[in-house]
Amino acid sequence: MKVKNILISQPEPANLEKSPYYPLIEKYNVNLTFFKFFDIVGVPVAEFRKSRIHVSDYTAVIFNSKNAIDHFFRMEKELRETPPDTMKYFCTTKAIALYLQNYVQYRKRKVFFAEQTFADLIDLMSKHKDERFLFPCSSEKQTDNTKMLDKGKFKYTKAIMYRSVPKDLTHFDMSKFDMVALFSPIGVNSLLESFPNFAENDKIIVAAFGPSTHSAINAANIKLAIAAPSKNAPSMPAAIENFILGKEQGATIIAKPASLKKSSSKKNSSKKTKSVFTNKSKYKQMLEEKKALNAARRKERQLEKARKEAEKLAAETAASQTAVAQTTANNITD
C-alpha cells in the first residue's frame, strides 16, 4: 500500500529538518501533519490537597516527562512548599534531567537520569532502595510503570498533578490520510471520541508506539499495522520507513529492568541446579564410588602423615647420635 499522507499525533518538532522524521519527507516524499491529540491540564491545588501528600515526607522524586516537572513545581509553588536541598531527582532521560535545571541547580549527587526508558530508571533506582519516592504523574493509568515499581519493592506514592484532556479532531478529514501514528492511550481515546466509527475504517494504516498504546488500540478493536518499538525499528520514524519499504517490523520490544531480570534468573538457576535421579541403582552406585574415593583419600593422607613422622623421628635420632658422638670425642681429647 502506498503511503503519501501521515498524521502524527505529536506537536511539530521545533526544527523539523533536524528531526528523525525529516528523512521520510526527503527520501519518500511523504506529507507529514503534526497535531497533538490532547491538552495537559493541571490538577487544582484544592483537589490535590485532598490527597494529603506532603513533599517533606519524601526523599526523592521520579520524573518521566517534562510535564511532570512543570506541574510538580507548579503545585509546590501553589502549596507554598519548598523541596529540601537534600531531595534527589530521578529522570527517565538526560533531556528530562537537563530540563530540571529550569527549577533546581543541577548536581550529580542530586539529579540522576537513565538511558531512555522507565525500565532503565528502575535499574538506576535499585541502587537507592532506602529512598521514599514521590511519583508525580497524570490521571492516566501508569500500569506498566507502577508494576515495575511494585515488583522492585520501592517505597513510593503516586501523586496525580495533571490530567490529559482529549482535543476535538473533527476538523480533520481522515479520508485524506493514509496513516495515523499514535503514542499514548489518551491519543487513542481522543481519536475515538472524534471518530467513534474509526475501528470500521480499514483504509487507514494505524501505527502505535509503546505497549500501553498497543493495548488501548487492541481494546478498541482497531487493526494495528505498525507496532513500535521493535528490534528492527527502535523509533516511530524507523518503523514507518520499514513499512514503506515493505520490511518486516519484527517483534516489539518490551523493556524490562535488568535488576529484576537478574533476580528472576537467579531463582530459575537455583531451580535448575537441583539434581534428580530417576534410576536408584545408579544413585547407589554413585554413592559407593564416592565413599570409596573418600576412603582412598583418607588412607593416602594417613600414609603421608606416617611417612613424615618417620622422617622426623629419623632426623631426631641422627641428631641425637651426632651429639653423643661429639661429646665422646671431646672427653677423649680432654
C-alpha positions in Angstrom: 0.0 0.0 0.0 1.4 3.4 -1.0 1.8 5.9 1.9 1.6 9.6 1.0 -0.1 11.5 3.8 0.6 10.7 7.5 -1.0 12.2 10.6 1.4 12.3 13.6 -0.3 12.7 16.9 2.5 14.8 18.4 3.5 18.5 18.2 5.6 19.5 15.3 9.3 19.5 16.1 10.8 22.9 16.7 13.3 22.2 13.9 11.7 19.7 11.5 14.8 19.4 9.3 16.9 18.1 12.3 14.2 15.7 13.5 14.2 12.0 12.7 11.0 12.5 10.7 12.7 14.7 8.1 14.3 11.8 6.1 10.9 10.4 5.5 10.0 13.6 3.7 13.2 13.7 1.7 13.5 10.0 0.8 9.9 9.1 0.2 8.2 12.4 -0.5 5.5 11.9 2.2 3.4 14.7 3.7 3.5 14.8 7.5 0.9 16.6 9.5 1.7 17.1 13.2 -1.1 17.6 15.7 -1.2 16.8 19.4 -4.4 14.9 20.2 -4.8 16.1 23.7 -4.1 19.0 26.1 -2.4 18.9 29.5 -4.4 20.5 32.3 -3.1 20.9 35.9 -5.0 19.5 38.8 -6.3 22.3 41.0 -4.4 22.8 44.3 -7.7 22.4 46.3 -8.2 19.0 44.7 -4.6 17.9 45.3 -4.8 18.8 49.0 -7.4 16.1 49.4 -4.6 13.5 48.7 -2.8 14.7 51.8 0.5 14.3 50.1 3.4 16.5 51.5 6.7 16.7 49.7 8.6 16.9 53.0 7.6 13.3 53.7 9.7 12.1 50.7 13.4 12.0 49.9 13.3 11.5 46.2 11.1 12.4 43.2 10.5 10.4 40.0 10.1 12.3 36.7 9.2 10.5 33.5 8.2 13.7 31.5 8.7 17.4 31.3 5.0 17.8 32.1 5.6 16.1 35.4 8.4 18.5 36.3 6.3 21.6 35.4 3.3 20.5 37.4 5.3 19.3 40.4 6.9 22.7 40.8 3.7 24.5 40.0 2.0 22.5 42.7 4.8 23.3 45.2 4.5 27.0 44.5 0.7 27.0 45.0 1.1 25.0 48.2 3.9 27.3 49.3 6.1 24.4 49.9 9.8 24.1 49.0 11.6 20.8 48.3 14.5 20.3 50.7 18.0 20.7 49.4 18.7 17.1 50.1 15.9 16.0 47.7 17.0 13.6 44.9 15.5 13.6 41.4 15.4 10.5 39.2 14.6 11.2 35.5 14.0 8.7 32.7 16.2 10.5 30.2 19.0 13.0 30.1 16.8 15.5 28.3 14.3 15.5 31.2 17.2 15.8 33.7 18.5 18.9 31.8 15.0 20.4 31.7 15.0 20.1 35.5 17.6 22.9 35.6 14.8 25.4 35.0 13.8 24.7 38.6 16.8 23.4 40.6 20.5 23.6 40.5 21.9 20.6 38.6 24.3 18.4 40.7 25.4 14.8 40.1 24.6 13.7 43.6 21.2 15.2 43.4 20.0 14.5 39.8 20.1 11.0 38.3 19.0 10.0 34.8 18.6 6.8 32.9 19.3 6.0 29.2 15.8 6.0 27.7 13.0 4.0 29.3 11.3 3.6 32.7 12.9 0.2 32.9 16.3 1.8 32.7 15.3 4.1 35.5 14.2 1.2 37.7 17.8 -0.2 37.4 19.2 3.1 38.5 16.7 3.4 41.4 17.6 -0.1 42.6 20.8 1.4 44.0 18.8 3.8 46.2 16.2 1.4 47.7 16.1 3.3 51.0 14.7 6.4 49.5 11.0 7.4 49.8 9.9 8.2 46.3 7.2 10.6 45.1 5.9 9.9 41.6 4.2 13.0 40.0 2.0 11.7 37.1 -1.1 12.3 35.1 -4.6 10.8 35.8 -3.9 8.3 33.1 -3.2 4.7 34.2 0.5 4.2 34.8 0.1 0.4 34.9 3.4 -0.6 33.3 5.4 1.8 35.4 3.7 1.0 38.7 4.1 -2.7 38.0 7.9 -2.2 37.8 7.9 -0.1 40.9 5.8 -2.7 42.8 8.0 -5.6 41.6 11.1 -3.7 42.6 9.6 -3.2 46.1 10.2 0.5 46.1 8.6 2.8 48.7 6.7 5.2 46.5 3.5 7.3 46.3 1.6 8.3 43.1 0.8 12.0 43.0 -1.7 12.9 40.3 -0.8 16.5 39.5 -2.2 16.9 35.9 -4.6 15.2 33.5 -4.8 14.8 29.8 -7.9 16.2 28.0 -8.8 14.9 24.5 -8.9 17.5 21.7 -11.6 17.8 19.1 -10.2 16.3 15.9 -13.4 16.6 13.8 -11.8 19.3 11.7 -9.6 16.6 10.1 -10.8 14.8 7.0 -9.4 11.4 7.9 -10.1 10.1 4.4 -7.1 12.2 3.2 -4.7 10.3 5.4 -3.1 7.0 4.6 -1.7 6.5 8.1 -2.1 7.8 11.6 0.6 7.4 14.3 -0.4 7.2 18.0 1.8 7.4 21.1 -0.5 7.1 24.1 -3.8 5.6 25.3 -5.2 9.1 25.7 -4.4 9.7 22.0 -6.4 6.6 21.1 -9.3 7.8 23.2 -9.2 11.2 21.6 -9.3 9.7 18.1 -12.3 7.5 19.1 -14.2 10.4 20.7 -13.9 12.4 17.5 -14.4 9.4 15.2 -16.5 6.8 17.0 -16.5 4.5 13.9 -12.8 4.7 13.3 -12.4 0.9 14.0 -14.5 0.2 11.0 -12.1 2.1 8.7 -9.7 -0.4 7.2 -8.2 2.0 4.7 -6.1 3.9 7.2 -2.9 2.3 8.5 -2.5 2.6 12.2 0.9 2.8 13.8 1.4 2.9 17.6 4.3 3.3 20.0 4.6 1.6 23.3 2.8 -1.4 24.9 0.2 0.7 26.7 -0.8 2.3 23.4 -0.9 -1.2 21.7 -3.2 -2.4 24.4 -5.6 0.6 24.0 -5.8 0.0 20.3 -6.5 -3.7 20.7 -9.2 -2.9 23.3 -10.8 -0.6 20.7 -10.8 -3.4 18.1 -8.6 -1.3 15.8 -6.3 -3.1 13.5 -2.7 -2.4 14.4 -0.4 -2.5 11.4 2.8 -1.0 12.8 3.9 -1.7 16.4 6.9 0.1 17.7 9.5 -0.1 19.2 10.8 -3.3 17.7 14.2 -4.9 17.2 14.2 -3.7 13.6 12.7 -0.2 14.4 13.5 1.3 17.8 11.6 4.6 16.9 8.4 5.5 15.1 10.2 7.1 12.1 12.2 3.9 11.6 9.0 1.8 11.9 7.2 3.9 9.3 10.2 3.7 6.9 10.3 -0.1 7.3 6.6 -0.3 6.4 7.1 1.9 3.3 10.0 -0.3 2.2 7.9 -3.4 2.8 10.3 -4.8 5.5 9.2 -6.9 8.4 8.5 -5.0 11.6 10.0 -7.6 13.9 8.9 -8.5 17.4 8.1 -5.5 19.6 10.4 -4.6 22.4 9.0 -4.6 26.0 11.6 -3.0 28.2 12.2 -4.8 31.5 14.6 -3.7 34.3 17.8 -5.7 34.2 17.9 -5.7 38.0 14.6 -7.6 38.1 15.8 -9.9 35.3 18.8 -10.9 37.4 16.8 -11.7 40.5 14.4 -13.9 38.5 17.3 -15.6 36.6 18.9 -16.4 39.9 15.7 -18.1 41.1 15.5 -20.0 37.9 19.1 -21.1 38.0 18.7 -22.3 41.6 15.8 -24.5 40.5 17.8 -25.9 37.6 20.7 -27.0 39.8 18.6 -29.4 41.7 19.7 -32.9 40.9 17.1 -35.5 40.2 17.9 -39.2 39.9 15.3 -41.4 38.3 17.5 -44.6 38.5 18.0 -45.7 42.1 20.7 -48.3 41.3 22.8 -45.6 39.6 22.3 -43.3 42.5 23.5 -46.0 45.0 26.5 -46.8 42.7 27.4 -43.1 42.7 27.3 -43.0 46.5 29.5 -46.2 46.8 32.1 -44.7 44.4 32.1 -41.5 46.3 32.6 -43.4 49.6 35.5 -45.4 48.1 37.1 -42.3 46.7 36.9 -40.6 50.1 38.3 -43.7 51.9 41.3 -43.9 49.4 42.0 -40.2 50.0 41.9 -40.7 53.8 44.3 -43.7 53.6 46.6 -41.7 51.4 46.6 -38.8 53.9 47.3 -41.3 56.8 50.3 -42.8 54.9 51.7 -39.4 54.1 51.4 -38.4 57.8 53.1 -41.6 58.9 55.9 -41.0 56.4 56.5 -37.5 57.6 56.5 -38.7 61.3 59.1 -41.4 60.4 61.3 -38.9 58.6 61.1 -36.6 61.6 61.9 -39.4 64.1 64.9 -40.5 61.9 66.2 -36.9 61.8 65.9 -36.5 65.6 67.7 -39.9 66.1 70.5 -38.9 63.8 70.9 -35.5 65.5 71.0 -37.3 69.0 73.6 -39.8 67.8 75.7 -37.0 66.4 75.5 -35.1 69.7 76.6 -38.2 71.7 79.5 -38.8 69.3 80.7 -35.2 69.6 80.5 -35.4 73.4 82.5 -38.7 73.5 85.2 -37.2 71.2 85.5 -34.1 73.4 86.0 -36.3 76.5 88.8 -38.4 74.9 90.6 -35.2 73.9 90.5 -33.8 77.4 
